[in-house]
């Protein structure tokens, strides 16, 4: 999905500057959605 990127190490992505916004959306959106869902579940318990 991100053309021009490569992994310089096992935990490091090198992404062209023009595609950093798309990369951040692809990486962080699922994490944020999971945090929100877990927060809702935690509030429902109390």
ABEGO torsion letter per residue (X at the ends): XBBGBBBABAABBBBBAAAAAAAAAAAAAAAAAAAAAAAAAAAAAX
